[in-house]
Amino acid sequence: MDGSIGVGLIGTGYMGKCHALAWNGVKAVFGDCARPRLVQLAEVTQDLAQRKADEFGFQRGTGDWRELVADPDVEVVSITTPNAFHAEMAIAALEAGKHVWCEKPMAVALVDAERMAAAAKASGKVAVLGYNYIQSPLMRQIEALLQEGAIGTVNHIRLEMDEDFMADPEALFYWKSEASSGYGAPDDFGVHPLSLLQVLFGPVTKVFANLSRPYADRPTVEGTRRAVETFDIASVLFELGEGISGVMALNRSAWGRKGRVALQIFGSAGTIVFDQERFNELQIYSAADRQSLQGFRTILAGPQHPPYDRFIPAPGHGLGFNDLKIIECHELLRRIGGEDARVIDFQTGLNIERAVHAMAQSHREQRWVVI
Ligand code: NAD
């Protein structure tokens, strides 16, 4: 795909900046894609939008996201607003004939996620989700190792996602503490490990979950206290097809954990270990190794693990989180160009949403839920 493509960005917070960096960097890194024209971004006020447009290199800023969606120069819209806005914005963009790159989770209610998938299908446009962790070069390597049977037949998976941004009991109540953002750990965190399962093994088929909140209330900016409405912790048993069992532990209040998305895959002939906190390395144990040499081998990411080579020719120098967003952006452009691409689109994303809602149902009813 060559030529150029007009980009709109809604939201300029944590993820908004990541998308802006990706749109700014993708052509320089990959070369073979359309050149993004950074047309317009939207924020909650005109002033903020203008300031961010200037910082991020966009031509214009608007305080009204509907103006961005109606802009004929905008061909693809990045949606990086809080979860409660995703459905309305994505559907409006698709109905206006734009491609969409929407942050996870798809939506708060399953019915809204289903409406998003239906809108994507009806529009014929490309609509993908912000599942960055599937993009790391070593995650692709893990997929290749599994396919070639490097650890035999997989029989069990253990997944953890932990951070500590909610660990302080006195951390402020904010949108992620509100039920309007979803359940908490299952949709804020669980969707990421579920995205890894989706690309490596396919959809989860049943779950048994227990959700908990470590702190009943939090201080507000107004100086009062407010009851926390979401769950920061989830403990989940799950099953995949073909008899693979799994355990998933999610915790947004895990002091000391900064960006852990840890994966252990156990097979009949070995084990693979990966952790996003050290995502430039993976470990593999092979039962086929000579007994005196048996132990985990550590493999550092390098140009032999595409698309690492597109960033730097030197092995072991390491990619960063924002590079995953650049790879994701490139995959989106490939899909828009009609090529095969490593993306989770709205249709496939529904599998992840269904697993999230099944976790909540399982917690409410204290039983296994088949998806
Ligand atoms: P944030 O609070 O940092 O940023 C959200 C931005 O959206 C803010 O700048 C806010 O002013 C703006 N906004 C809110 N309402 C708006 C509206 N009506 N019009 C225009 N702008 C509006 O939040 P965040 O941490 O960037 O999270 C945003 C989304 O990204 C969430 O859905 C979250 O789940 C997702 N996220 C994904 C990852 C990932 O790894 N893929 C990581 C963090 C967050």
Residues whose N, C-alpha, C, O or C-beta is under 5 A from the ligand:
A	BS01	NAD	I10 G11 T12 G13 Y14 M15 G16 A42 E43 V44 W65 T80 T81 P82 N83 E103 K104 P105 G130 N132
